[in-house]
Amino acid sequence: MLAQRARFVRTFTARTSSARHPRLAIEITMALVNEHYLKLSAGYLFPEIARRVSAFASEKPDLAKEIIRCGIGDVTEALPASAIKAMNAANDELANRATFKGYGPGTGYDSVRAAIAHGDFRSRGLEVADDEIFLSDGSKGDCGNILEILGAGNRIAVTDPVYPAYVDANVMFGNTGAAMAGGGYEGITYLPCTEANGFLADVPAASAPAPDVIYLCSPNNPTGTVMDRARLEAWVAYARKHRALLFWDAAYESYNRDASAPKSVYEIAGARECAIEFRSFSKSGGFTGVRCGYTVLPKSVMAYTRAGDAVALHGLWTRRWNTRSNGVSYAVQRGAEALYTESGKREVAALVDFYMENARILRDGCRALGWKTWGGENAPYVWCKTPGSFDSWGFFDHLLRNARVVTTPGAGFGRCGEGYFRISAFNSRANVEEVVRRLGRV
């Protein structure tokens, strides 16, 4: 480290009044920035959308109040009653010295981990132990934080289009090269998801270099498609063959109504040897503002030293959490735990049904206009092809200015997203119906 640091030491000479020491060498050291952050191209997608919307609202203040936001996937409906009741009870405990809770375990309270492991996995016949559940403030952070326990130089593969947080996190950790003209980064393997393959990533050809870490998301953000069992089986077999890791983002699992499509990667034989699953309560329980999610990391998942020795990641992830965090707040964990009660499960199902009806209205409305659409059946997003000669950002601006509707341009998700846009079903019913009316007038 000191030898490496020496490269950044600057030395200059200064004249002195001393005849014995006419020149004096002075060593200047400095705090160094993580230069990988400097490679990040432009702004993160959603702040850029917010900037454009803000600029339009400032330009046309009389129209600002008419803007309907169907861009970012943020929920709009109230929290489930069971979660509210549980959090209120937890706050009451904290108000009483006899039941007060201080620091909690970094990985989550035992009862909450048990409720998740049973409710989401063992009740469905899947082998997941309580201590393989790691509570966090959401899957977005986990998809990047997991890189802390992996070595530098891993080859990363992502789908294209892709949820941009996967890519930006790897840029920040130094797993990519420079930004490329037209989008993307050198050093990342992009898995094209197009109309030809139903917006589902294919396993790379045998002749292609194998990635070490592969990000997959199903139901997919942004396209709303779900991965079929045969394709996921092929990915698990590929990862095992190449000693790679699959990062399976199942944040939208509760919206998957396709009985033939896996809800968890652990439905696939061998996945416990190569896959880490990320889940969130943001869209199922309405926790976008409350913040709670979890990672599943089986004890059998391995990565390797440069000498080729296998290392179980479970212990490293446990150490990471106990060193870097004091866990999710007590009241929030109790709210999450309540989602697994009988009343909580009914309330979550009702929330999902509400947003999925919104998605149906949006999907049917877009199809009635003759627009090609995907998603909206097993995911709260509708993915559409831009009509006419519009590119993604051009159609975004067109809808903003002429319909006062905010969508998400597909180009913001990658090169293969150019020519498409995403509409979020997270909104009130009245707003969704108004969006469909306005789209019909542009």
C-alpha positions as CSV (number, residue, x, y, z in Angstrom):
1,M,0.0,0.0,0.0
2,L,2.8,2.4,0.9
3,A,4.6,1.7,-2.4
4,Q,1.4,2.2,-4.3
5,R,0.8,5.5,-2.4
6,A,4.3,6.7,-3.2
7,R,3.3,7.1,-6.9
8,F,0.9,9.9,-5.8
9,V,3.4,11.9,-3.6
10,R,4.3,15.2,-5.2
11,T,7.7,16.8,-4.5
12,F,8.9,20.3,-5.4
13,T,11.9,22.4,-4.3
14,A,11.9,25.9,-2.8
15,R,14.7,28.4,-2.5
16,T,15.9,29.4,1.0
17,S,18.0,32.2,2.3
18,S,20.4,29.7,3.8
19,A,23.8,29.5,2.0
20,R,24.1,25.9,3.3
21,H,20.7,24.8,2.0
22,P,19.9,26.9,-1.1
23,R,17.1,24.5,-2.1
24,L,14.8,22.5,0.2
25,A,12.8,19.5,-1.0
26,I,9.2,19.6,0.4
27,E,6.9,16.5,0.2
28,I,3.2,17.2,-0.4
29,T,0.7,14.4,0.2
30,M,-3.0,14.5,-0.5
31,A,-6.3,12.7,0.1
32,L,-7.1,10.6,-3.0
33,V,-10.6,10.3,-4.5
34,N,-12.1,7.1,-5.8
35,E,-11.5,7.9,-9.5
36,H,-13.9,5.2,-10.6
37,Y,-16.7,7.6,-9.7
38,L,-15.4,10.0,-12.3
39,K,-16.1,7.4,-15.0
40,L,-19.9,7.6,-14.3
41,S,-21.5,8.9,-17.4
42,A,-24.0,11.8,-17.1
43,G,-26.5,11.6,-14.3
44,Y,-28.3,8.6,-12.8
45,L,-31.4,8.0,-14.9
46,F,-34.1,9.1,-12.5
47,P,-32.5,12.3,-11.3
48,E,-32.1,13.2,-15.0
49,I,-35.8,12.6,-15.5
50,A,-36.5,14.8,-12.5
51,R,-34.3,17.5,-13.9
52,R,-36.3,17.6,-17.2
53,V,-39.6,17.5,-15.4
54,S,-38.5,20.4,-13.1
55,A,-37.3,22.4,-16.1
56,F,-40.7,21.9,-17.9
57,A,-42.6,22.9,-14.7
58,S,-40.5,26.1,-14.4
59,E,-41.1,26.9,-18.0
60,K,-44.8,26.2,-17.9
61,P,-45.9,26.8,-14.3
62,D,-49.5,26.9,-15.3
63,L,-49.2,23.3,-16.5
64,A,-47.0,21.9,-13.7
65,K,-50.0,20.9,-11.5
66,E,-51.3,18.7,-14.4
67,I,-48.1,16.5,-14.5
68,I,-48.8,12.8,-13.8
69,R,-45.7,10.8,-12.9
70,C,-45.5,7.3,-14.3
71,G,-41.7,7.2,-14.5
72,I,-40.0,6.0,-11.3
73,G,-41.6,3.0,-9.7
74,D,-42.7,4.5,-6.4
75,V,-45.8,3.2,-4.7
76,T,-48.8,5.5,-3.9
77,E,-51.1,3.5,-1.7
78,A,-51.1,3.4,2.1
79,L,-49.1,0.8,4.1
80,P,-50.9,-2.5,4.9
81,A,-52.8,-2.2,8.2
82,S,-51.0,-5.1,9.7
83,A,-47.6,-3.4,9.2
84,I,-48.9,-0.2,10.6
85,K,-50.3,-1.9,13.7
86,A,-47.0,-3.8,14.2
87,M,-44.9,-0.7,13.9
88,N,-47.1,1.2,16.3
89,A,-46.8,-1.6,18.8
90,A,-43.0,-1.6,18.3
91,N,-42.9,2.2,18.9
92,D,-44.8,1.6,22.1
93,E,-42.2,-0.9,23.2
94,L,-39.5,1.6,22.6
95,A,-41.4,4.1,24.7
96,N,-41.3,1.8,27.7
97,R,-38.0,1.2,29.6
98,A,-39.0,-2.4,30.3
99,T,-39.5,-3.3,26.7
100,F,-37.0,-0.9,25.1
101,K,-34.7,-2.2,22.4
102,G,-31.3,-0.7,21.6
103,Y,-28.8,-2.0,19.0
104,G,-30.2,-4.9,17.1
105,P,-28.3,-7.7,15.3
106,G,-26.7,-6.5,12.1
107,T,-28.3,-9.2,10.1
108,G,-31.8,-8.9,11.4
109,Y,-33.8,-10.1,14.4
110,D,-34.2,-13.9,14.6
111,S,-38.0,-13.9,14.5
112,V,-38.1,-11.7,11.4
113,R,-35.5,-13.9,9.6
114,A,-37.5,-17.0,10.5
115,A,-40.8,-15.5,9.3
116,I,-39.2,-14.7,5.9
117,A,-37.4,-18.0,5.5
118,H,-40.6,-19.9,6.2
119,G,-43.1,-17.6,4.5
120,D,-41.2,-17.1,1.2
121,F,-39.3,-20.3,0.9
122,R,-39.8,-23.3,3.2
123,S,-43.6,-23.0,2.9
124,R,-43.0,-23.4,-0.9
125,G,-40.8,-26.5,-0.4
126,L,-37.5,-24.6,-0.8
127,E,-34.5,-25.1,1.4
128,V,-33.5,-21.8,3.0
129,A,-32.4,-21.6,6.6
130,D,-33.2,-18.7,8.9
131,D,-29.6,-17.5,9.1
132,E,-29.4,-17.4,5.3
133,I,-31.7,-14.4,5.4
134,F,-30.0,-11.0,5.8
135,L,-32.2,-7.9,6.5
136,S,-31.3,-4.6,4.8
137,D,-32.8,-1.3,3.8
138,G,-33.7,-2.7,0.4
139,S,-32.5,-4.7,-2.6
140,K,-31.1,-1.7,-4.5
141,G,-28.3,-1.3,-2.0
142,D,-27.7,-5.0,-1.6
143,C,-27.1,-5.5,-5.3
144,G,-24.1,-3.2,-5.0
145,N,-23.0,-3.8,-1.4
146,I,-22.5,-7.5,-2.2
147,L,-19.5,-6.5,-4.3
148,E,-17.7,-5.7,-1.1
149,I,-17.0,-9.3,-0.4
150,L,-15.9,-10.1,-3.9
151,G,-12.5,-9.6,-5.4
152,A,-11.4,-6.9,-7.8
153,G,-11.3,-7.8,-11.5
154,N,-14.4,-10.0,-11.8
155,R,-16.0,-9.9,-15.2
156,I,-19.6,-8.6,-14.9
157,A,-22.5,-9.5,-17.1
158,V,-25.8,-7.5,-17.1
159,T,-28.8,-7.6,-19.4
160,D,-29.4,-4.8,-21.8
161,P,-31.8,-3.0,-21.1
162,V,-30.9,-3.1,-17.4
163,Y,-31.8,-1.6,-14.1
164,P,-29.0,1.1,-14.0
165,A,-28.1,0.6,-10.4
166,Y,-26.3,-2.7,-11.2
167,V,-24.1,-1.0,-13.7
168,D,-23.3,2.1,-11.7
169,A,-22.4,0.1,-8.6
170,N,-19.9,-1.9,-10.6
171,V,-18.4,1.3,-12.1
172,M,-18.0,2.7,-8.5
173,F,-16.3,-0.6,-7.4
174,G,-13.8,-0.5,-10.4
175,N,-15.2,-3.5,-12.3
176,T,-15.5,-1.6,-15.6
177,G,-13.5,0.5,-18.0
178,A,-14.3,3.9,-19.3
179,A,-17.8,5.0,-20.5
180,M,-18.3,4.2,-24.2
181,A,-19.8,6.6,-26.8
182,G,-23.4,5.8,-27.2
183,G,-23.8,4.2,-23.8
184,G,-22.4,1.5,-21.7
185,Y,-18.9,0.8,-20.2
186,E,-15.9,-1.0,-21.4
187,G,-15.3,-4.3,-19.6
188,I,-19.0,-5.2,-19.0
189,T,-20.6,-8.1,-20.8
190,Y,-24.0,-6.9,-22.1
191,L,-26.6,-9.6,-22.7
192,P,-28.9,-8.3,-25.5
193,C,-32.6,-8.5,-24.6
194,T,-34.6,-7.6,-27.7
195,E,-38.0,-8.4,-29.3
196,A,-36.3,-11.4,-31.0
197,N,-35.7,-13.2,-27.7
198,G,-38.7,-11.8,-25.9
199,F,-36.5,-9.4,-23.8
200,L,-35.0,-12.4,-22.0
201,A,-31.3,-12.9,-21.7
202,D,-29.8,-15.9,-23.5
203,V,-26.8,-17.9,-22.1
204,P,-23.6,-16.7,-23.9
205,A,-22.2,-18.9,-26.7
206,A,-19.7,-21.5,-25.7
207,S,-17.0,-19.5,-27.6
208,A,-17.6,-16.3,-25.7
209,P,-15.6,-15.4,-22.6
210,A,-17.5,-16.5,-19.5
211,P,-18.4,-13.7,-17.0
212,D,-17.8,-14.3,-13.3
213,V,-20.9,-12.4,-12.0
214,I,-24.2,-12.3,-13.8
215,Y,-27.1,-10.1,-12.9
216,L,-30.6,-11.3,-13.7
217,C,-33.9,-9.7,-12.8
218,S,-37.3,-11.4,-13.0
219,P,-40.0,-10.1,-13.2
220,N,-37.8,-7.8,-15.2
221,N,-37.3,-4.1,-14.6
222,P,-37.7,-2.4,-17.0
223,T,-39.4,-4.7,-19.6
224,G,-41.9,-6.5,-17.3
225,T,-41.0,-9.9,-18.8
226,V,-40.6,-13.0,-16.7
227,M,-37.9,-15.7,-17.2
228,D,-39.2,-19.2,-17.9
229,R,-38.0,-22.2,-16.1
230,A,-36.0,-23.8,-18.9
231,R,-34.0,-20.6,-19.5
232,L,-33.3,-20.2,-15.8
233,E,-32.2,-23.8,-15.6
234,A,-29.8,-23.1,-18.4
235,W,-28.4,-20.1,-16.5
236,V,-27.8,-22.1,-13.4
237,A,-26.1,-24.8,-15.3
238,Y,-23.9,-22.2,-17.0
239,A,-23.0,-20.6,-13.7
240,R,-22.1,-23.9,-12.1
241,K,-20.0,-24.9,-15.1
242,H,-18.0,-21.7,-15.1
243,R,-17.9,-21.3,-11.3
244,A,-19.7,-18.0,-11.7
245,L,-22.2,-16.3,-9.4
246,L,-25.8,-15.5,-10.4
247,F,-27.3,-12.4,-8.7
248,W,-31.1,-13.0,-9.0
249,D,-33.1,-9.8,-8.3
250,A,-36.6,-10.9,-7.4
251,A,-37.8,-7.5,-6.1
252,Y,-41.0,-7.9,-8.1
253,E,-41.6,-11.6,-7.3
254,S,-45.1,-10.9,-5.8
255,Y,-46.3,-9.7,-9.2
256,N,-45.4,-12.9,-11.0
257,R,-48.6,-14.7,-11.8
258,D,-47.2,-17.1,-14.3
259,A,-47.3,-20.5,-12.6
260,S,-44.7,-21.9,-15.0
261,A,-42.2,-19.1,-14.2
262,P,-39.9,-19.4,-11.2
263,K,-40.5,-17.0,-8.3
264,S,-37.2,-17.9,-6.7
265,V,-33.9,-19.0,-8.3
266,Y,-33.8,-21.7,-5.6
267,E,-36.6,-23.5,-7.4
268,I,-33.8,-24.6,-9.8
269,A,-31.7,-27.6,-8.8
270,G,-28.1,-26.6,-8.1
271,A,-28.9,-22.9,-7.6
272,R,-27.9,-23.1,-3.9
273,E,-24.3,-23.6,-5.1
274,C,-24.1,-20.5,-7.3
275,A,-27.0,-18.0,-6.7
276,I,-27.6,-15.1,-4.4
277,E,-31.2,-13.8,-4.3
278,F,-32.3,-10.2,-3.6
279,R,-35.8,-9.3,-2.4
280,S,-37.6,-6.2,-1.3
281,F,-40.7,-5.2,0.6
282,S,-40.9,-1.9,-1.4
283,K,-43.4,-3.0,-4.0
284,S,-45.1,-5.9,-2.2
285,G,-45.7,-4.1,1.1
286,G,-45.4,-0.5,0.0
287,F,-42.1,0.0,1.8
288,T,-40.4,2.4,-0.6
289,G,-40.3,5.1,2.1
290,V,-40.1,2.7,5.1
291,R,-37.1,0.8,3.6
292,C,-36.7,-2.9,4.1
293,G,-35.6,-5.8,2.0
294,Y,-33.3,-8.8,2.3
295,T,-30.7,-11.0,0.7
296,V,-30.7,-14.8,0.6
297,L,-27.1,-16.1,0.7
298,P,-26.9,-19.9,1.1
299,K,-24.0,-21.3,3.0
300,S,-23.1,-23.5,0.0
301,V,-22.4,-20.5,-2.3
302,M,-18.7,-20.2,-3.0
303,A,-16.2,-17.8,-4.6
304,Y,-12.6,-18.4,-5.1
305,T,-9.2,-17.0,-4.2
306,R,-6.7,-16.3,-7.0
307,A,-5.0,-19.6,-6.0
308,G,-8.3,-21.4,-6.7
309,D,-9.3,-22.1,-3.2
310,A,-13.1,-22.1,-2.5
311,V,-14.4,-19.7,0.1
312,A,-18.0,-19.7,1.5
313,L,-19.5,-16.2,1.1
314,H,-22.0,-16.6,3.9
315,G,-19.5,-15.9,6.6
316,L,-18.0,-13.0,4.8
317,W,-21.4,-11.4,4.2
318,T,-22.3,-12.0,7.9
319,R,-19.0,-10.3,8.9
320,R,-19.7,-7.4,6.5
321,W,-23.1,-6.7,8.0
322,N,-21.9,-7.0,11.6
323,T,-19.0,-4.6,10.9
324,R,-20.8,-2.1,8.7
325,S,-24.3,-2.0,10.1
326,N,-26.4,-2.2,13.2
327,G,-29.3,-3.5,11.2
328,V,-32.7,-2.3,10.0
329,S,-34.6,-0.3,12.7
330,Y,-36.6,-2.4,15.2
331,A,-40.0,-0.9,14.2
332,V,-39.5,-1.4,10.5
333,Q,-38.5,-5.1,11.0
334,R,-41.7,-5.6,13.0
335,G,-43.7,-4.1,10.2
336,A,-42.0,-6.4,7.7
337,E,-42.6,-9.4,9.9
338,A,-46.3,-8.6,10.1
339,L,-46.6,-9.0,6.3
340,Y,-46.3,-12.7,6.9
341,T,-49.3,-12.9,9.2
342,E,-52.6,-14.1,7.7
343,S,-54.0,-10.6,7.6
344,G,-50.7,-9.2,6.3
345,K,-50.7,-11.7,3.4
346,R,-54.2,-10.7,2.4
347,E,-53.3,-7.0,2.5
348,V,-50.2,-7.5,0.4
349,A,-52.2,-9.5,-2.1
350,A,-54.8,-6.7,-2.3
351,L,-52.0,-4.1,-2.9
352,V,-50.5,-6.2,-5.7
353,D,-54.0,-6.7,-7.2
354,F,-54.6,-2.9,-7.2
355,Y,-51.3,-2.1,-9.0
356,M,-51.8,-5.0,-11.5
357,E,-55.2,-3.7,-12.4
358,N,-53.5,-0.4,-13.1
359,A,-51.0,-2.2,-15.3
360,R,-53.8,-3.9,-17.2
361,I,-55.5,-0.6,-17.9
362,L,-52.2,0.9,-19.1
363,R,-51.4,-2.1,-21.2
364,D,-54.8,-2.3,-22.8
365,G,-54.8,1.5,-23.4
366,C,-51.4,1.4,-25.2
367,R,-52.4,-1.6,-27.3
368,A,-55.6,0.2,-28.3
369,L,-53.4,2.9,-29.7
370,G,-51.6,0.4,-31.8
371,W,-48.4,0.5,-29.8
372,K,-46.4,-2.8,-29.4
373,T,-46.3,-3.6,-25.7
374,W,-44.8,-6.1,-23.3
375,G,-45.1,-6.6,-19.6
376,G,-48.0,-5.5,-17.5
377,E,-49.2,-9.1,-16.9
378,N,-46.6,-10.4,-14.4
379,A,-45.0,-7.1,-13.5
380,P,-46.1,-3.5,-12.6
381,Y,-44.4,-2.1,-15.7
382,V,-45.6,-1.8,-19.3
383,W,-42.8,-1.7,-21.9
384,C,-43.8,-0.1,-25.2
385,K,-42.1,0.6,-28.5
386,T,-42.0,4.3,-29.3
387,P,-44.4,5.1,-32.2
388,G,-43.3,6.7,-35.4
389,S,-39.8,8.1,-35.8
390,F,-39.4,9.1,-32.1
391,D,-36.3,8.0,-30.2
392,S,-36.7,7.3,-26.5
393,W,-35.8,10.7,-25.0
394,G,-37.7,12.4,-27.9
395,F,-40.9,10.6,-27.1
396,F,-40.3,11.3,-23.4
397,D,-40.2,15.0,-24.1
398,H,-43.2,14.7,-26.4
399,L,-45.4,13.1,-23.8
400,L,-44.2,15.5,-21.1
401,R,-45.0,18.6,-23.2
402,N,-48.2,17.4,-24.9
403,A,-49.7,15.1,-22.3
404,R,-48.0,16.1,-19.1
405,V,-47.3,12.5,-18.5
406,V,-43.8,11.4,-17.2
407,T,-42.6,8.0,-18.5
408,T,-39.1,6.4,-18.5
409,P,-37.1,6.5,-21.7
410,G,-35.8,3.0,-22.6
411,A,-32.4,4.4,-23.7
412,G,-31.8,5.2,-20.0
413,F,-31.7,1.4,-19.4
414,G,-29.1,0.7,-22.1
415,R,-28.5,0.6,-25.8
416,C,-31.1,-2.1,-26.4
417,G,-33.7,0.1,-24.7
418,E,-33.4,2.7,-27.4
419,G,-36.7,3.0,-29.2
420,Y,-38.8,1.9,-26.2
421,F,-40.2,3.5,-23.0
422,R,-41.5,2.2,-19.7
423,I,-44.8,3.2,-18.0
424,S,-45.1,2.5,-14.2
425,A,-48.4,1.2,-12.8
426,F,-47.6,2.6,-9.4
427,N,-50.2,5.4,-9.2
428,S,-53.8,6.1,-8.2
429,R,-56.5,4.6,-10.3
430,A,-57.8,8.0,-11.3
431,N,-54.4,9.0,-12.5
432,V,-53.9,5.8,-14.5
433,E,-57.2,6.3,-16.3
434,E,-56.4,9.9,-17.0
435,V,-53.0,8.9,-18.4
436,V,-54.8,6.5,-20.9
437,R,-57.1,9.3,-22.0
438,R,-54.2,11.7,-22.5
439,L,-52.1,9.2,-24.4
440,G,-55.1,8.8,-26.8
441,R,-54.9,12.6,-27.6
442,V,-51.2,12.9,-28.5
